[in-house]
Amino acid sequence: MDEEEARVDARMLFQALRDHDGGDAYTTVVEPWLARARLGYREALTAGVELLVATAVEGPDERCGELLWELYALSRVSEVLLTGFQPAGEHAGVWPAVSRAEYLRLFTGLGLTPFEEDGDFDPFLHEIVEVEQAQDPDEPVRITEVVWPGLWFGSLLFSRAGVRVRAGVRHAERGVADRSPLYWAYLRRHRPTVDLSQGWGSNSQWRTDFRVDLRTASGDEVNACGRGDVDAEDWTAPGLSPAERRELLRHRCLVRTPGGAGAAGEDFFPFDWRM
């Protein structure tokens, strides 16, 4: 077996899904890749995540550099497989469809743990897919349906659960919370996305770091590898208040029309913020 045949990584799976034409993508593309990944990829990924969790807050161990790239590539696989569960839109093109059971079989096979919590809404755990606007503008955000499951990798949040919610406009505004650009995301059918791979070449784009969110005994570490103070006003968030910057960091998008003049039409750069 030559080196190319022996290689197993998430970029390989992503490209195979991109090139797949026809049905039954799980049996044809995912299952053979997963069978090979169980030979060593899963163990290496688990060991790397354990090191990342132990070091991320103080600054990731230099050995985690390629792991952050691999987790990003794996997140791309997750995102294209989830497009089939999303509202219709023009942002994603056509990707192979898998069932919820097949999606979970892939990621549990790699050691991740799914969750479908439908209790209190938590932007750390939940991505708003659609908003039902309540008549009372002060009605808190309430989950009405879990659209797709989230995934944990130990205490590292790999992906949030997609949810439909009902909320008053002062908490989540329809057309903003569910349709404004989603940061730290590669692809959604129903809304634009912004991540640091955009604008780079076919190889350079894969040198994008995965966003590290941790849930620990002492609290949440949001974008733990970031080095910027989310409360410090700077050029990366023109017109946003400190509260709006915090909302953008936690939700990964705007959830209401910003109060600052001109802010709604601005492009933001929140990738180094940390909370």
C-alpha positions in Angstrom: 0.0 0.0 0.0 1.5 3.4 -1.0 1.4 6.5 1.1 -1.7 8.0 -0.6 -3.6 4.8 -0.1 -2.7 4.7 3.6 -3.6 8.3 4.3 -6.8 8.9 6.1 -8.0 12.4 6.9 -11.1 14.6 6.9 -10.1 16.5 3.8 -10.1 13.2 1.8 -13.7 12.5 3.0 -14.8 16.0 2.2 -13.4 15.8 -1.3 -15.0 12.4 -1.9 -18.4 13.7 -0.8 -17.9 16.7 -3.1 -17.2 14.5 -6.1 -19.9 11.9 -5.3 -22.6 11.7 -7.9 -25.7 9.7 -7.1 -27.5 8.3 -4.0 -26.4 6.3 -1.0 -23.5 8.5 -0.1 -23.1 6.8 3.3 -22.6 3.3 2.0 -20.5 4.4 -1.0 -18.3 7.1 0.5 -18.6 7.5 4.2 -18.6 3.9 5.4 -15.4 2.8 3.6 -13.6 5.9 4.9 -14.9 5.3 8.4 -13.7 1.7 8.3 -10.2 2.9 7.5 -10.4 5.7 10.1 -11.0 3.2 12.9 -7.6 1.7 12.3 -5.7 4.7 13.9 -7.3 8.0 13.0 -9.8 7.9 15.8 -7.1 7.2 18.4 -4.9 10.0 17.2 -7.8 12.4 17.1 -8.8 11.5 20.6 -5.3 11.9 22.0 -4.9 15.2 20.2 -8.2 16.6 21.6 -7.2 15.6 25.1 -4.0 17.6 24.7 -5.8 20.6 23.2 -8.4 20.7 26.0 -5.5 20.6 28.6 -3.6 23.5 27.0 -6.0 25.7 25.0 -6.7 28.3 27.7 -3.0 29.1 28.3 -2.3 28.8 24.6 -2.5 25.6 22.6 0.5 23.3 22.7 2.4 23.7 19.4 1.7 20.1 18.7 -2.0 21.0 18.3 -1.5 23.1 15.2 -2.2 20.3 12.7 -5.0 19.0 15.0 -6.8 22.4 14.7 -6.6 22.1 10.9 -7.9 18.5 11.0 -10.8 19.5 13.3 -11.6 22.3 10.9 -11.6 19.8 8.0 -13.8 17.4 9.9 -16.2 20.3 10.7 -16.5 20.9 7.0 -17.6 17.3 6.6 -20.2 17.8 9.3 -21.5 21.0 7.8 -22.0 19.6 4.2 -23.8 16.5 5.6 -26.1 18.8 7.6 -27.3 20.8 4.6 -30.0 18.3 4.0 -31.6 19.2 7.3 -31.6 22.9 6.7 -34.3 25.3 5.2 -34.1 25.8 1.4 -31.7 28.5 0.3 -29.1 29.4 -2.3 -25.9 29.4 -0.3 -24.8 25.7 -0.3 -25.3 24.1 -3.7 -26.2 20.4 -3.8 -24.4 17.9 -1.4 -25.0 14.2 -0.9 -27.8 13.5 1.6 -27.5 11.2 4.7 -30.0 10.3 7.3 -29.8 11.5 10.9 -28.8 7.9 11.9 -26.1 7.8 9.3 -24.7 11.2 10.3 -24.5 10.1 14.0 -23.0 6.7 13.0 -20.1 8.6 11.4 -19.3 10.8 14.3 -20.0 8.4 17.1 -17.7 6.1 15.2 -14.9 8.7 15.6 -15.6 9.0 19.4 -17.9 12.0 19.5 -21.0 12.2 21.7 -24.3 13.6 20.3 -26.7 15.7 22.2 -30.2 17.0 21.4 -31.0 19.1 24.4 -34.4 20.8 24.0 -34.6 22.5 27.4 -33.4 26.0 27.9 -31.9 27.7 24.9 -28.2 28.2 25.3 -26.2 29.9 22.4 -23.2 28.0 23.5 -25.0 24.8 22.6 -27.6 25.9 20.1 -27.6 27.5 16.7 -30.8 29.3 15.7 -32.1 27.9 12.4 -35.5 29.6 12.3 -37.2 32.2 14.5 -41.0 32.3 15.1 -41.5 35.9 16.2 -43.6 36.2 19.4 -46.0 39.1 19.7 -44.5 40.0 23.1 -41.2 41.7 22.3 -39.8 40.6 25.7 -40.7 36.9 25.4 -37.4 34.9 26.0 -36.0 32.5 23.5 -37.6 29.1 23.7 -36.7 26.0 21.7 -39.6 24.6 19.7 -37.8 21.9 17.7 -34.3 20.4 17.4 -33.4 20.3 13.7 -30.1 18.5 14.0 -28.0 17.1 16.9 -25.0 18.7 18.4 -21.7 16.9 19.1 -19.3 16.9 22.0 -15.7 15.7 21.8 -15.1 15.3 25.5 -15.4 18.8 27.0 -14.7 20.3 23.5 -17.8 21.5 21.7 -17.4 20.1 18.1 -20.8 21.4 16.7 -23.9 23.0 18.1 -27.4 21.6 17.7 -29.6 23.4 15.2 -32.9 24.6 16.7 -36.1 26.4 15.8 -37.1 28.9 18.4 -39.9 31.2 19.4 -38.8 34.6 20.8 -39.6 38.2 21.2 -37.9 40.6 18.9 -35.8 42.0 21.8 -34.1 38.6 22.2 -34.0 37.2 18.7 -35.2 39.0 15.6 -36.6 37.0 12.7 -34.5 37.6 9.5 -31.4 38.5 11.6 -30.9 35.7 14.2 -31.7 33.1 11.5 -30.5 34.8 8.3 -27.6 37.1 9.0 -24.0 36.0 8.2 -22.9 33.1 10.5 -19.3 33.4 11.5 -16.9 30.4 12.2 -19.0 28.4 9.6 -18.2 27.1 6.2 -21.6 26.3 4.7 -25.4 26.7 5.4 -28.2 26.4 2.8 -30.3 29.2 4.2 -27.8 31.9 5.2 -24.4 33.3 4.3 -21.4 32.1 6.2 -17.9 33.6 7.0 -14.8 31.7 8.0 -11.1 32.3 7.7 -10.7 29.8 4.8 -12.5 32.1 2.4 -10.4 33.8 -0.2 -7.5 31.4 0.0 -6.3 28.8 -2.6 -7.2 25.2 -2.8 -4.5 24.1 -0.4 -4.1 27.2 1.9 -7.8 27.2 2.8 -7.2 24.0 4.7 -4.8 25.7 7.1 -7.8 27.2 9.0 -8.0 26.7 12.7 -11.1 25.1 14.3 -12.9 27.4 16.8 -12.3 26.0 20.4 -15.2 26.2 22.8 -14.9 24.4 26.1 -17.3 23.7 28.9 -15.4 23.2 32.1 -16.2 23.0 35.8 -15.3 26.7 36.2 -17.4 27.8 33.3 -17.5 28.2 29.5 -14.4 29.1 27.6 -15.7 30.8 24.4 -13.3 30.8 21.5 -10.6 29.7 24.0 -7.7 30.2 21.6 -8.6 33.8 20.8 -6.4 36.5 22.2 -8.5 39.6 21.9 -10.7 41.1 24.6 -14.3 40.9 23.4 -15.1 44.0 25.5 -12.4 46.1 23.9 -13.8 48.3 21.1 -11.7 48.2 18.0 -11.9 48.3 14.2 -13.1 44.7 14.0 -16.6 45.6 15.2 -17.6 49.0 13.9 -20.7 50.4 15.6 -21.3 47.4 18.0 -21.8 47.9 21.7 -20.0 45.6 24.2 -23.3 43.7 24.7 -23.7 43.2 20.9 -20.1 42.0 20.6 -20.7 39.5 23.3 -23.9 38.3 21.5 -22.0 38.0 18.2 -19.3 35.9 19.9 -21.7 33.6 21.7 -24.3 33.2 18.9 -21.6 33.4 16.1 -24.0 35.9 14.4 -26.1 39.0 15.0 -29.4 38.2 16.7 -31.0 41.6 16.5 -30.5 44.7 14.3 -27.6 46.5 15.9 -28.3 49.8 17.6 -25.1 51.5 16.2 -25.4 53.7 13.1 -24.4 51.7 10.0 -23.5 48.6 12.0 -26.1 46.4 10.3 -24.4 46.6 7.0 -20.8 46.2 8.2 -18.6 43.1 7.9 -17.1 42.2 11.3 -13.9 40.3 12.2 -14.6 38.6 15.5 -12.3 35.6 15.0 -9.8 36.6 17.7 -12.3 37.6 20.4 -12.4 35.5 23.5 -14.8 35.3 26.5 
